[in-house]
Amino acid sequence: MPTVKQVSREPLRRELIAAEAIQLLKEVGSDKLTMRALASRLGVSAMALYHHVDDKEELLRLIGDDILGRIELPDPESAPWQELFLFATHASMDALCSVPGLSAVLLSSKLLENARSLVVFSLRQFERAGLSNTDAQAAYAGVQLLCLGRLVVQENMNFAAHGGVSRDAELSGYMDILRSDATFDRALLALLEPYVTDA
């Protein structure tokens, strides 16, 4: 059971809510992360928390946005587009995988500031590759679907390797491949291949 942290004397800000929610999420997981549990941890009423965050979905977006905000994006014109795009994608995935339960961030049509900045940065790289804005959006949608699948695999305990639990010998190798960073990299590069030029 997570401990109640009395922080009610500090003004309730979205940054504070996100920081405490991240710690609670790491302790109890996304299924047990509730607005009531977070309010208790913050030392406020649930209604006070609802003045800042609409619901659990927005809370998860807030957590994800806080984590994504820690990524320092370079100047979008400072290196070849492929290099910058891969950097932004890997940094985003590493950030979101660092806290379980954040696949909702990629499913949301209501992007918060830091998530939006990453999308705009990535779209700019496709435009630098010569794609129209519409084609850049279509290409990035494919990347986002790939990233969402990666997050779901990382978060889904059915794919986790549990010590001492009997594994399906026929498919255990496949499960390891499915979870590997190298598989994600190959899929990402294959998705990018039609847009890569020798120029």
Summary of the structure (lengths in Angstrom):
residues: 199
radius of gyration: 19.2
end to end distance: 57.0
largest distance: 58.7
contacts: 538
relative contact order: 0.10
helix: 64%
strand: 0%
